[in-house]
Amino acid sequence: MKRVYLFTILILFTQAIALEWVFRDSVEVPVTRTAAVTDGEKIYLICGNTMLPETSYSRVQVYLPGTDSWYIADLVHPGGGVHNHDAEIIGRKIYVGGGSRRSAYYNNLTVINLGDNTWTVVGAMPENNLLYYEFEVADNKIYLFGGAPDGSTPINRVWCFDTTTNTWTQRAAMPQALRDVAAARIGDTIYTFGGFRDANYTAVNACYAYSITGNNWVTKTSMPTARGWATAHILLHPDSGPMVFVCGGQSGSNTYYNTVERYSVWYGTWATQTPMNRMRRSHGGVVLGCSLFVISGYAVSRPFLASVERGFAPEFVGLKEMTKKEASFSLRVTPNPINGMMKVSFFLPGKEKVRIKLYSPDGNLIKTLFDGEGAPGNRILSFPTQGLPSGIYFLKLTTGNLVGVKKVILNP
């Protein structure tokens, strides 16, 4: 009965919570095959493909959320523009990959330094004429997934660029050759969603998980809708953990989507969400604060979209926002991995009710560790773990209006 009850809660959660989509200020120059990043304060839409005949836009468009407005930055791409590329931000530097340059190719990795407002070449891409790849970032490294050299046959190769040494190394190959996948990282794991398996836009619905430390791949539950050229974004629900929202995309040569589907990392399940107002593919997208933004892109009815949409639900927060909340009571679990005894430390600004619970990765409550009043100040509580099977668990601490979640590993 307990498992049925928890499953019923999961179904209700899946159906009840969805993003609300509203239009925001349109971009200055409509672009597709573009890339977007955020530094937590602004959104940067970098280059892209402008109106036909194919032209590579050379500038950066910047969004100011406080005034809901865009402007064009005083920066010009070193190669005169690029599209079919991707970008990632590390600190105050935005790394912009190579791609198409008008009807030719641009094979350099470049960097925008927001500190001194410069845009320079870092070095070569790992493969010549590589288009339609996907970037994801972790620990000062940029991971590159798939793509199509010369824009033709997709590859399954994975590369890692170390920004401290400016060198590329090859990593474990993807389970299949794909271009235009969407990717999102949660901790040590980078998830890839969908993509095209050929140059005819034959879409797949595959979901794969790549372990950075293990350098290996695991197949996860497939997306309901096969598509490529989508974007993937992470929001966190305090009770149900991280969720990946996969937005828009394309399958075949003429089918475009405003579809939004949500993947629960803890449960391994998918839920269909409220669709975006516009069908779009090859758009930009970021999470800023507690909101998801999808930007510009392409649709058959309005080929080059200037529109921007913001998705928001009060139940969700961005990962960075949750980190700020956790920091306010400094939740820590030590040691981790755990060998027989774990210590949970946290800070309480006042006397408050505290609940500490341990969950399995699929969301089942394993044990309530503490449920009572906590005195103000720094607190340390110890809990034995003997009798619990080894493996991965999630510890959840609730106090007042703050929620913290920590992944813990129990050793045998």
C-alpha positions in Angstrom: 0.0 0.0 0.0 2.8 2.4 0.8 4.3 2.1 -2.7 0.9 2.6 -4.3 0.3 5.7 -2.2 3.7 7.2 -3.2 3.1 6.4 -6.8 -0.3 8.1 -6.6 1.4 11.2 -5.1 3.9 11.2 -8.0 1.0 11.0 -10.6 -0.7 14.0 -8.9 2.5 15.9 -8.8 3.1 15.2 -12.5 -0.3 16.5 -13.5 -0.6 19.5 -11.2 2.6 21.4 -11.7 3.4 23.1 -15.0 5.1 26.2 -16.2 3.2 29.2 -17.3 4.5 30.8 -20.5 4.5 34.5 -21.2 6.1 36.6 -23.9 8.9 39.0 -23.0 10.7 41.7 -25.0 11.7 40.5 -28.4 15.3 40.3 -29.5 16.8 43.1 -31.6 17.9 40.7 -34.5 16.0 37.5 -35.0 18.4 34.5 -35.2 18.3 30.8 -35.4 21.0 28.1 -35.0 22.2 30.2 -32.1 23.4 29.8 -28.5 22.5 31.5 -25.2 24.2 31.7 -21.8 23.6 33.6 -18.6 25.9 35.0 -15.9 23.1 35.1 -13.4 22.3 38.7 -14.1 22.0 39.0 -17.9 21.3 36.7 -20.8 23.7 36.7 -23.7 22.4 35.5 -27.2 25.5 34.8 -29.2 25.6 35.1 -33.0 23.3 32.8 -35.1 21.9 32.5 -38.6 20.0 35.6 -39.8 17.7 36.1 -42.8 18.3 34.1 -46.0 20.5 33.8 -47.9 22.4 32.2 -45.0 24.3 34.9 -43.2 26.2 34.5 -39.9 25.4 37.2 -37.4 28.6 38.5 -35.7 27.2 40.2 -32.6 26.0 39.5 -29.1 22.5 40.5 -28.0 22.1 41.1 -24.2 18.9 40.9 -22.2 18.4 42.9 -19.0 15.7 41.2 -16.9 15.2 44.3 -14.7 14.0 46.4 -17.6 12.8 43.5 -19.8 14.9 44.9 -22.7 17.6 43.9 -25.2 20.6 45.7 -26.6 23.5 44.8 -28.9 26.8 44.6 -27.2 29.9 46.4 -28.5 31.6 43.0 -29.5 32.2 41.4 -32.9 33.0 37.8 -33.5 36.7 37.3 -34.5 35.7 35.4 -37.6 32.9 37.7 -38.7 30.1 35.6 -37.3 29.1 32.0 -36.7 26.0 29.7 -36.6 25.4 26.0 -36.0 27.5 26.5 -32.9 27.2 26.3 -29.1 28.5 28.3 -26.1 29.1 27.9 -22.4 30.1 30.3 -19.6 32.7 29.7 -16.9 33.1 32.6 -14.5 33.4 35.8 -16.5 34.3 34.0 -19.8 32.0 32.8 -22.5 33.4 30.1 -24.7 32.0 30.1 -28.2 32.5 27.1 -30.4 33.1 27.0 -34.2 30.5 26.2 -36.8 29.2 27.6 -40.0 30.5 31.0 -41.3 28.1 32.0 -44.0 28.4 29.1 -46.5 31.8 28.0 -45.3 33.2 26.9 -41.9 34.7 28.5 -38.8 37.0 26.0 -36.9 38.2 28.1 -33.9 37.0 28.1 -30.3 36.8 31.8 -29.2 36.2 33.4 -25.8 34.4 36.5 -24.7 35.9 38.1 -21.6 33.2 40.0 -19.9 35.8 41.5 -17.6 37.6 43.5 -20.2 35.0 43.3 -23.0 37.2 41.4 -25.5 36.5 38.5 -27.9 39.6 36.5 -28.9 40.6 33.1 -30.4 41.5 30.4 -27.9 42.5 27.7 -30.3 41.2 25.1 -32.8 38.1 23.0 -32.4 38.8 19.3 -31.9 37.5 18.4 -35.4 37.4 20.3 -38.6 34.1 21.7 -40.0 32.2 20.4 -37.0 28.5 21.6 -36.8 25.4 20.7 -34.8 27.3 19.6 -31.6 26.3 20.4 -28.0 28.3 21.9 -25.2 27.9 21.3 -21.4 30.2 22.5 -18.7 31.5 21.1 -15.4 34.5 22.0 -13.2 36.2 24.4 -15.6 35.8 21.9 -18.5 33.6 22.0 -21.5 32.2 18.8 -22.8 31.3 18.5 -26.5 28.7 15.9 -27.6 28.3 14.5 -31.2 27.7 16.8 -34.1 28.3 16.4 -37.8 31.6 17.2 -39.6 30.8 19.0 -42.8 27.2 19.1 -41.7 26.6 15.6 -43.1 26.9 12.2 -41.2 26.5 12.5 -37.4 29.2 11.2 -35.0 29.2 9.8 -31.5 32.4 11.2 -30.4 32.7 13.2 -27.1 35.5 15.7 -26.4 36.5 17.6 -23.3 38.2 21.0 -23.3 40.2 21.9 -20.2 40.0 25.7 -19.9 43.0 25.7 -17.5 45.4 24.1 -20.1 43.5 25.0 -23.4 43.6 21.3 -24.5 41.1 18.9 -25.9 40.9 15.2 -24.9 38.6 12.5 -26.2 36.1 10.8 -23.8 33.8 7.8 -24.0 31.7 7.8 -27.1 27.9 8.3 -27.0 25.8 5.2 -27.4 24.8 6.3 -30.9 25.9 8.9 -33.4 23.7 12.0 -33.1 23.6 15.7 -34.0 21.6 18.4 -32.4 21.1 16.8 -29.0 20.0 18.8 -26.0 22.0 18.4 -22.8 21.8 19.3 -19.1 24.1 18.6 -16.2 23.2 17.7 -12.6 26.2 17.1 -10.4 28.4 14.4 -11.9 25.9 13.5 -14.6 25.3 15.0 -18.0 22.0 14.0 -19.6 21.5 14.1 -23.4 18.0 14.2 -25.0 16.9 13.4 -28.5 18.8 14.5 -31.5 19.0 13.6 -35.2 20.6 10.3 -36.4 21.1 11.5 -40.0 21.1 14.6 -42.3 17.4 14.1 -43.1 16.3 15.2 -39.6 15.3 11.7 -38.5 14.7 12.3 -34.8 15.2 10.0 -31.8 13.7 10.1 -28.4 16.7 8.6 -26.6 17.8 9.8 -23.2 21.3 9.0 -22.1 23.3 9.8 -18.9 27.0 10.4 -19.0 29.1 10.0 -15.8 31.9 12.5 -15.7 34.0 10.7 -13.1 33.2 7.2 -14.4 33.5 8.2 -18.1 30.6 5.9 -19.1 27.1 6.0 -20.4 23.8 4.7 -19.1 20.5 4.6 -21.1 17.6 6.3 -19.3 13.8 6.4 -19.9 13.1 7.7 -23.5 11.4 11.0 -24.1 7.7 10.8 -25.2 8.4 12.9 -28.3 11.3 12.2 -30.7 13.0 15.5 -31.7 16.2 17.3 -32.3 17.2 20.9 -32.1 15.5 21.3 -28.7 16.9 22.8 -25.5 17.1 21.3 -22.0 16.9 23.2 -18.8 17.0 22.3 -15.1 14.7 23.6 -12.4 14.5 22.1 -8.9 11.4 21.1 -6.9 12.1 21.2 -3.2 10.1 17.9 -2.6 10.8 16.0 -5.8 14.3 17.0 -6.8 15.8 18.2 -10.1 13.6 18.3 -13.2 14.8 18.7 -16.8 12.5 20.6 -19.1 13.0 19.8 -22.8 11.6 22.6 -25.0 10.6 22.8 -28.6 12.6 21.1 -31.4 12.0 19.5 -34.8 11.5 16.0 -36.4 11.6 15.3 -40.1 12.0 18.2 -42.5 8.7 20.1 -41.7 7.5 19.2 -38.2 8.2 21.8 -35.5 7.2 21.7 -31.8 6.2 23.9 -29.0 6.1 20.8 -26.9 7.6 20.9 -23.4 8.3 17.6 -21.6 9.6 17.3 -18.1 12.0 14.6 -16.9 12.2 13.7 -13.2 15.8 12.8 -12.4 14.8 11.1 -9.1 11.9 9.1 -10.5 13.1 8.5 -14.1 9.7 9.5 -15.5 8.4 12.0 -18.0 5.4 14.4 -17.9 4.0 16.6 -20.6 3.9 20.2 -19.7 2.0 23.3 -20.9 3.3 24.0 -24.4 5.2 27.2 -25.3 3.2 29.8 -27.2 5.3 29.4 -30.3 6.7 26.4 -32.1 10.5 26.9 -32.3 13.7 24.9 -33.0 17.4 25.8 -32.9 16.6 28.5 -30.4 18.6 29.7 -27.4 17.6 28.9 -23.8 18.7 29.5 -20.3 17.5 29.4 -16.7 17.8 32.8 -15.0 16.8 32.9 -11.3 13.7 30.8 -11.0 12.6 31.2 -14.7 13.2 29.4 -17.9 13.8 31.6 -21.0 13.5 30.4 -24.7 14.8 32.8 -27.2 14.4 33.4 -30.9 14.8 30.4 -33.2 13.0 29.1 -36.3 9.5 28.0 -37.2 8.0 27.3 -40.6 5.2 29.8 -40.2 7.5 32.6 -39.0 10.9 31.4 -40.1 13.1 33.7 -38.0 11.5 34.3 -34.6 12.2 37.5 -32.6 10.0 36.4 -29.8 11.2 35.5 -26.3 9.1 33.4 -23.8 9.5 33.0 -20.1 8.4 29.9 -18.3 7.7 30.1 -14.6 6.0 28.1 -11.8 6.2 29.1 -8.2 6.9 25.5 -7.1 10.2 25.4 -8.9 13.5 27.2 -8.3 16.7 27.4 -10.2 19.6 25.3 -9.0 21.6 28.5 -8.2 18.6 29.8 -6.2 18.4 26.6 -4.3 22.1 26.8 -3.6 21.5 30.2 -2.1 18.8 28.9 0.1 20.9 26.0 1.3 23.8 28.3 2.0 21.6 30.3 4.3 21.6 27.3 6.7 24.8 25.7 5.5 23.6 22.2 5.2 26.4 19.6 5.1 26.6 15.8 5.3 29.9 14.3 6.4 31.6 12.0 5.6 30.3 11.4 2.1 30.6 8.5 1.2 29.4 7.4 4.6 30.8 4.5 6.6 28.5 3.5 9.4 27.8 7.0 10.8 26.9 10.3 9.2 26.9 13.8 10.6 24.4 16.4 9.4 25.4 20.0 10.2 23.3 23.1 9.6 22.7 26.6 11.0 19.4 27.8 12.4 18.8 31.6 12.8 16.2 30.9 15.5 14.3 28.1 17.3 12.5 26.2 14.5 10.9 22.9 13.6 13.4 20.6 11.8 12.7 17.5 9.8 15.5 15.3 8.3 14.5 12.4 6.1 16.3 9.9 4.0 14.9 8.9 0.6 15.8 6.3 -2.1 16.7 7.6 -5.6 13.1 6.7 -6.7 11.6 8.9 -4.1 10.5 6.4 -1.5 11.0 7.5 2.2 13.5 5.2 3.7 13.7 6.7 7.2 12.8 9.8 9.2 16.1 10.7 11.0 14.9 13.6 13.0 11.6 15.4 13.6 11.6 18.0 16.4 12.6 21.4 17.6 16.0 22.8 16.8 17.8 25.4 19.0 19.3 28.4 17.2 22.9 28.4 16.1 25.2 25.8 14.5 23.8 22.3 14.9 25.4 18.9 14.3 23.3 15.7 14.5 24.8 12.2 14.1 22.9 9.2 12.7 24.0 5.5 12.5 23.5 3.9 9.0 24.1 0.3 9.9 21.4 -1.9 8.5 20.8 0.3 5.4 21.9 -1.2 2.1 24.8 0.4 0.4 24.0 2.8 -2.5 22.8 6.3 -3.3 20.3 8.1 -1.2 19.0 11.7 -0.9 18.8 13.5 2.5 16.2 16.2 2.8 16.2 18.8 5.5 13.2 21.0 6.0 13.2 24.0 8.4 10.8 27.0 8.3 10.4 27.9 4.7 13.8 26.5 3.7 14.5 23.1 2.1 17.9 21.5 1.4 18.6 18.3 -0.5 21.9 16.4 -0.4 22.9 13.3 -2.4 24.7 10.8 -0.1 26.4 7.5 -0.7 26.4 4.7 1.8 29.3 2.3 1.7 28.9 -1.3 2.7 
